[in-house]
Amino acid sequence: MNRIPLWFVLPFFAVSMASGQQADPAYNYDEASVGAYTLPDPLLTSKGKRVTNVADWERRRAELIQLFAENVYGKTPQQNVKLRFQTVQTTDNALNGLAIRKQVSIFFVDYPQLPPIDVLVYIPKAANKPVPVFLGLNFCGNHCVTTEADIPLSTRWMGDGPGDVSQNNKATQKARGMQARRWPIETILKRGYAVATAYYGDIEPDHPQGWRSGIRSVLGDTSRADNWGAIGAWAWGMSRIADYLATEPALDAQRINSIGHSRIGKAAIWAGAQDKRFVAVIANEAGEGGSALARRWYGETVERINTSFPHWFCDRYKTFSKRVADLPVDQHELLALVAPRPLYVASAEEDQWSDPKGEFLGAAQTEPVYRLYGKIGLGTTTFPAVNQPVGHTVRYHMRSGKHDVTDYDWAQYLRFADALVR
């Protein structure tokens, strides 16, 4: 029987396969066994026309978004949804006076049966002008990203985890601050950035029947093979949070960075691909269905992700589980949809399940698109050594360690934002 890695079973405990661990026989961790594959050309339209300029690319871009919607993530509903933003609490001296902290609930006016998205925002108190912001969803509730004890404990559905951090699919007090290490909020604030986050389960609980209590219960068409999946819903939710952030005078709505880790990294890319308001996209170990090439037989596969997480993608994606070569798109084209905006793709050396080289190649293959805009993308096809970031408008690193978000990762993201966004 094939084993499912623990970090997939328990989304907020990132434990990956260690480097050198023997792989399940059905899965490949040997670069020599990857085999040959042919990637679709992002600059060749479905009618065989070569894209040679930005105007042509913008039309091709719309075509690619449609192809990803029809075959991978599902179609994001386009109707306007009336939102109401309610500030629940403002704290003027959070984190020992370093920040202004706001807790804001986003209500869906026409769908009062849906729970709100509860957004936690930290703004540097010393700022004298609107500041850029990192927007990312979290895995375990706003109470888990900070050690501040007065953040309400989420009452939403949670995946049960070890250590009694959740019981009967509800968070417990032991979950407080459990992922604060992944969110170095004080460091980010001191660099002049705000942080905005919300629990991804507010948008849709992460299990096959989660759609029944999330946004997909009222938007979309569940009878269609291209109905949007959970990743599409989480991406949509990020854009709705961006709607709120655009109303906050202390934040610079022109400098909202989309950031995400693992499955939320997939959502962060899809959000940034569709919504150009995100000035940059950061995908931390987004792996299969995110930043890694689908056609590479290495680590997680399309078949495995569709089997383990049938609710993440549209139903049509499952038809490609055993014929990945027939997919009309691959993930380098998804990453290319961010162009000409800055893009950061990151891997971890011991996270072979996410295919670090496949993530690097996904980033490298965006180069022709960035060149259309007169920009250097990654600027190299040489896979870098561990802890040696590379790139220009597109950046990449593979750090030492496991599937996680670390201070090293954030140091690169802050440097990236300083150089390319501010």
C-alpha positions in Angstrom: 0.0 0.0 0.0 1.4 3.4 -0.9 2.1 5.8 2.0 0.7 9.4 2.1 3.3 11.7 3.6 2.4 13.1 7.0 2.6 16.7 5.9 -0.2 16.0 3.4 -2.5 14.3 5.9 -1.9 17.0 8.4 -1.7 20.3 6.5 -0.4 22.4 9.4 2.3 20.1 10.4 4.9 20.3 7.6 6.9 17.1 7.8 8.4 16.0 4.5 10.2 12.9 3.2 13.8 13.2 4.2 16.5 13.3 1.6 17.7 9.8 0.8 14.6 8.1 2.2 13.6 5.1 0.1 10.6 6.1 -2.0 7.5 4.1 -2.6 8.0 1.9 -5.6 5.3 3.7 -7.6 7.0 7.0 -7.2 10.3 8.2 -8.5 13.1 10.0 -6.6 15.9 9.2 -9.1 16.7 12.0 -11.5 18.1 9.5 -14.0 14.7 7.8 -14.2 12.6 11.0 -14.9 12.5 10.1 -18.6 11.8 12.3 -21.6 8.9 14.8 -21.8 7.9 17.6 -24.0 6.6 20.9 -22.5 3.9 22.9 -24.2 5.2 26.2 -25.6 3.7 29.2 -23.7 4.3 31.4 -26.8 2.4 29.1 -29.2 -1.3 29.6 -29.2 -3.8 26.8 -29.5 -4.2 27.7 -33.2 -0.4 27.4 -33.8 0.3 31.1 -33.9 3.7 32.3 -32.6 3.5 35.0 -29.9 6.1 37.7 -30.6 5.0 40.8 -28.7 3.2 41.9 -25.6 -0.1 42.5 -27.2 -0.1 38.9 -28.6 0.9 37.6 -25.2 -1.9 39.3 -23.4 -4.3 37.5 -25.8 -2.4 34.2 -25.2 -2.5 34.9 -21.5 -6.3 35.0 -21.5 -6.3 31.7 -23.5 -4.0 30.1 -20.9 -6.1 31.2 -18.0 -9.1 29.6 -19.7 -7.1 26.4 -20.3 -6.0 26.2 -16.6 -9.6 26.9 -15.5 -11.1 24.3 -17.8 -8.6 21.5 -17.1 -6.9 22.1 -13.7 -8.3 24.5 -11.2 -11.9 24.9 -12.5 -13.6 28.1 -13.6 -13.6 30.9 -11.1 -17.1 32.5 -11.0 -17.1 36.0 -12.5 -20.1 37.5 -10.9 -19.6 40.3 -8.4 -20.2 39.4 -4.8 -21.3 42.1 -2.4 -19.0 42.3 0.6 -19.3 44.0 3.9 -16.1 44.7 5.9 -16.6 44.9 9.7 -13.7 46.0 11.9 -14.0 43.8 14.9 -11.1 45.1 16.9 -8.3 47.6 16.5 -5.3 47.5 18.8 -3.0 50.5 18.7 0.0 49.0 20.6 0.2 45.4 19.5 3.5 43.5 19.8 4.8 45.8 22.5 4.0 49.0 20.6 5.5 47.8 17.3 2.2 47.5 15.4 -1.3 48.5 14.9 -3.3 45.3 14.8 -6.7 45.1 13.1 -9.1 42.2 13.1 -11.7 42.5 10.3 -14.5 40.2 9.2 -15.5 40.0 5.5 -19.2 39.1 5.2 -20.9 38.0 2.0 -24.0 40.2 2.0 -26.1 38.0 -0.4 -25.1 34.8 1.3 -25.6 35.3 5.1 -25.5 31.6 5.7 -21.7 31.6 4.9 -19.2 32.3 7.7 -17.1 35.4 7.2 -13.4 35.5 6.4 -11.7 36.7 9.5 -8.7 38.8 8.5 -5.8 39.6 10.9 -3.7 42.6 9.9 -0.5 44.0 11.4 0.7 47.4 10.3 4.0 48.9 11.3 3.1 51.7 13.8 6.1 53.8 12.8 5.0 54.1 9.2 4.3 57.6 8.0 2.8 56.6 4.6 0.9 53.6 3.2 3.0 50.5 3.4 3.2 47.4 1.2 1.7 44.2 2.5 2.3 40.4 2.4 -1.0 38.7 2.0 -1.1 34.9 2.7 -3.6 32.4 4.0 -2.7 30.3 7.1 -3.2 26.6 7.8 -4.6 26.6 11.4 -6.4 29.9 12.3 -5.2 33.4 13.0 -4.5 32.3 16.6 -1.7 30.1 15.4 0.4 32.7 13.6 1.1 34.9 16.6 1.8 34.4 20.3 -0.6 37.2 21.3 -3.0 35.5 23.6 -6.0 37.8 22.9 -6.5 36.6 19.3 -9.8 34.7 19.3 -9.5 31.0 18.9 -11.0 30.0 15.5 -14.2 28.0 15.8 -14.1 26.6 12.2 -13.4 23.1 11.1 -9.7 22.0 11.6 -7.9 18.9 10.5 -7.1 16.9 13.7 -3.4 17.0 14.5 -1.0 15.6 17.1 -0.4 17.2 20.4 -4.1 18.0 21.0 -3.8 21.2 19.0 -7.2 20.3 17.6 -9.8 17.8 18.8 -13.0 16.7 17.0 -12.0 19.0 14.2 -11.9 22.1 16.5 -8.9 24.1 17.6 -7.7 23.9 21.2 -5.7 26.4 23.2 -2.6 24.3 22.5 -2.7 25.6 18.9 -1.9 29.2 20.0 1.3 30.4 18.3 2.0 26.9 16.9 3.1 28.4 13.6 4.3 31.8 14.7 7.8 30.6 13.7 6.6 30.5 10.1 5.3 34.1 10.4 8.1 36.3 11.7 5.7 39.2 12.0 8.0 41.5 14.0 10.8 41.1 11.5 8.5 41.9 8.6 7.1 44.9 10.4 10.5 46.3 11.1 11.3 46.1 7.4 8.4 48.4 6.7 5.8 45.8 5.5 2.4 44.9 6.8 1.1 41.4 7.2 -2.4 40.2 6.4 -3.6 36.7 6.9 -6.7 34.6 7.3 -7.5 30.9 7.9 -7.9 29.2 4.6 -10.7 27.1 6.1 -12.8 30.3 6.5 -13.1 30.2 2.7 -13.5 26.4 2.4 -12.7 23.7 4.9 -10.0 21.4 3.5 -11.7 18.1 3.1 -13.8 16.6 0.3 -17.1 17.8 1.6 -15.8 21.1 2.7 -17.4 22.8 -0.3 -20.8 22.3 1.3 -20.1 25.0 4.0 -17.8 27.2 1.9 -18.1 29.6 -1.0 -18.5 26.8 -3.5 -21.8 25.9 -2.0 -23.3 29.1 -3.5 -21.1 29.9 -6.4 -20.2 27.7 -9.4 -21.9 24.7 -10.9 -21.1 21.3 -9.2 -22.5 19.4 -12.2 -19.7 20.6 -14.5 -16.4 18.9 -14.9 -14.7 22.3 -14.9 -16.4 23.5 -11.7 -13.8 25.2 -9.5 -12.0 23.2 -6.8 -10.8 24.2 -3.4 -7.6 25.7 -4.6 -9.7 27.9 -6.9 -11.8 28.9 -3.9 -8.8 29.7 -1.7 -7.4 31.8 -4.5 -10.7 33.6 -4.9 -10.7 34.3 -1.2 -7.3 35.9 -1.4 -8.7 38.4 -4.0 -11.6 39.2 -1.7 -9.1 39.9 1.1 -7.3 42.2 -1.4 -10.6 43.9 -1.9 -10.6 44.8 1.8 -6.9 45.8 1.9 -7.6 48.3 -0.9 -9.9 50.1 1.4 -7.4 50.4 4.3 -5.7 53.9 4.1 -2.6 52.6 6.0 -1.8 50.1 3.3 -0.5 50.6 -0.3 -3.1 48.8 -2.5 -0.6 48.9 -5.4 1.9 46.7 -3.5 0.1 43.6 -2.3 2.3 40.6 -2.4 0.6 37.2 -2.8 2.5 34.6 -0.7 1.7 31.0 0.1 3.3 27.7 1.2 2.5 24.2 -0.1 -1.2 23.8 -1.0 -1.7 27.5 -0.2 1.2 28.3 -2.4 -0.7 26.7 -5.3 -3.6 29.0 -4.4 -1.3 32.0 -4.2 0.0 31.4 -7.7 -3.5 30.9 -9.1 -4.6 34.1 -7.3 -1.7 36.1 -8.7 -2.2 34.7 -12.2 -5.8 35.8 -12.4 -5.6 39.0 -10.3 -3.0 41.5 -11.5 -3.5 43.6 -8.4 -1.0 41.3 -6.7 2.2 43.1 -7.5 4.4 40.0 -6.9 3.8 36.3 -6.3 5.8 34.1 -3.8 5.4 30.4 -4.0 7.1 28.5 -1.2 7.4 24.8 -2.0 4.1 24.7 -4.0 5.1 21.5 -5.7 2.7 19.4 -7.8 -0.2 21.5 -9.1 1.7 24.6 -8.2 5.2 25.5 -9.3 6.6 22.0 -10.2 6.3 20.7 -13.8 3.5 18.1 -14.0 5.2 16.2 -16.8 8.3 15.3 -14.8 7.9 11.9 -13.2 9.5 12.8 -9.8 7.9 13.0 -6.4 4.2 13.7 -6.2 2.3 13.1 -9.4 -0.9 14.3 -10.9 -2.5 10.9 -10.2 -1.4 10.9 -6.6 -2.6 14.5 -5.8 -5.9 13.8 -7.5 -6.3 10.6 -5.5 -5.3 12.1 -2.1 -7.0 15.4 -2.5 -9.9 15.0 -5.0 -11.5 18.3 -3.9 -8.5 20.6 -4.7 -8.9 20.6 -8.5 -11.7 20.4 -11.0 -13.0 17.0 -12.0 -11.6 17.2 -15.5 -8.1 17.3 -14.0 -8.6 13.7 -12.8 -9.0 12.6 -16.4 -5.3 13.4 -16.9 -4.0 11.4 -14.0 -2.8 8.5 -16.2 -2.1 10.7 -19.3 -0.3 13.7 -18.1 1.3 14.3 -21.5 -2.1 15.1 -22.8 -2.6 18.1 -20.5 -2.9 21.2 -22.7 -0.9 23.2 -20.2 1.9 22.7 -17.7 2.9 24.7 -14.6 5.6 26.8 -16.2 2.8 28.4 -18.1 0.9 29.1 -14.9 4.1 30.8 -13.5 4.4 32.7 -16.7 1.0 34.3 -16.2 2.6 36.4 -13.4 4.8 38.2 -16.0 5.9 40.9 -16.1 5.5 41.1 -12.3 8.1 39.7 -10.0 7.9 36.0 -9.1 9.7 34.0 -6.5 9.7 30.2 -6.4 11.3 28.4 -3.5 12.1 24.7 -2.7 13.7 22.7 0.2 16.5 20.2 -0.3 14.8 17.5 1.7 11.3 18.1 0.2 11.8 15.8 -2.7 8.0 15.1 -2.8 7.6 18.6 -4.1 10.3 18.1 -6.8 12.7 21.0 -6.2 14.3 20.6 -9.7 10.8 20.6 -11.2 10.0 23.8 -9.4 13.3 25.4 -10.6 12.6 24.3 -14.2 9.0 25.7 -13.9 10.5 29.1 -13.0 13.3 28.9 -15.6 10.8 28.1 -18.4 9.0 31.5 -17.9 12.0 33.2 -19.4 10.6 33.7 -23.0 7.6 35.5 -21.6 9.5 37.9 -19.4 11.8 38.6 -22.4 8.7 39.9 -24.2 8.5 42.7 -21.7 12.2 43.4 -21.9 12.9 41.8 -18.5 15.3 39.1 -17.4 13.4 36.4 -15.7 15.4 33.8 -13.9 18.4 34.4 -16.2 19.8 30.9 -15.8 19.1 27.3 -16.6 21.7 25.9 -14.2 20.1 24.4 -11.1 21.7 26.2 -8.2 23.5 24.8 -5.1 21.7 24.7 -1.8 21.2 28.1 -0.1 22.4 30.0 -3.2 19.5 32.1 -4.5 19.5 33.0 -8.2 17.5 35.1 -10.6 16.4 38.6 -11.5 12.7 39.5 -12.0 12.1 35.8 -11.3 14.0 34.4 -8.4 14.6 30.9 -7.0 16.3 29.2 -4.1 16.5 25.7 -2.7 17.3 25.9 1.0 18.6 23.2 3.3 15.9 21.5 5.4 12.5 20.1 5.0 9.0 21.2 3.8 8.5 24.3 5.8 8.7 28.1 5.9 11.8 29.3 7.7 13.6 32.6 8.6 16.0 31.9 5.7 13.0 31.9 3.3 11.7 35.1 4.7 15.1 36.8 4.5 15.0 36.1 0.7 11.4 37.2 0.3 12.1 40.5 2.1 15.2 41.2 0.0 13.2 40.3 -3.1 10.4 42.7 -2.1 12.9 45.5 -1.2 14.6 45.2 -4.6 11.7 44.6 -7.0 8.5 46.0 -5.4 9.3 49.0 -3.3 
